[in-house]
Amino acid sequence: MNMAEEEPLYDILIPPGVPQKLIVEISKKFDVTIVDRREKIKFANMEGDERDLLAFRGKLEVMQEVEKFMRDQLNAFVAEK
């Protein structure tokens, strides 16, 4: 496959407050890279503020698995509290 045919990469933002342990687990379990993303914040009194957030980057199929895994793990974490 040449450069023009490479599969596109997708990002999933890591919400602030995600436990570091979960970020490390995902980065080891899945074929992803952790990247910085500058994003505008659109909630509370931060309307329009830009923040540097972390994101997982990888192929679409992997990102779909990561999204489900992260959501399941966060729901379990919240249910424990």
N, C-alpha and C positions, 0 to 999 in steps of 0.2 A: 504494500500500500504506500503510495507516495504522499507527500505533504498535502496535496490538494484533496486527497481522499480520506484524510484522517477523520475519525469520528469526533464530533464536537464535544466539548466538555461543559458541564453544568455545575452550578454552585447551589449549595443549600446553606443559608445563613445559620449560624449558631446563635440562638437567642442568648442575650445576656443572662447570666445566672445558671447556665448549664454547668453541672459539676465537672471539674477538670478531669476527674476519674473517667467520666463518660466520654469526654472528648478524646482522651488517650485510648480508651477501649475501642472506639470507632475507628480511629486512625490505624490501629493495629489489626482490627478484624476485617476491614474493607480496603479496597484499592483506591484510596483517596489521598489527596494532598490538602493540607490546611493552608489557607491563604487569607490575606487581609483584604477586606472590602470596605470602601468608604461609602456609607449609605446615609440618606436623609432620614431622620427620625420623625415619625408622624403620630405622636401621642402626648398626652398631658401637656405640660408647659414647655415641651421641647420641639414644638412645631417648626420644621425647617432646619433644625440643628443637624449638623453632619457628624457622624461618629465613625471611628474605625472599628469594624466588627470582624470577627473571624467567620470563615466559611469553609465547608468541605467542598472540594472540587474533584469531579470524576465523570465517568461515562454515565449516560442516562440510566441504564439498568441498575448500575451500582448506586446511583443517587436515590433511586426509588426505594431500594433496600435500606439505605442509610436513613432516609426520612422515616420509614416505618419503624425501624429499630429504635431510632432516637425518640420518636413519639411514644412508643411502648415503654421504653426505659424511663422517660420523664413521667409518664402516667403512673408507673409503679412507684417511682420515687415520691411523688406527691401523695399517693394513696397511703404510703407508710407514715407520713407526717400527721 
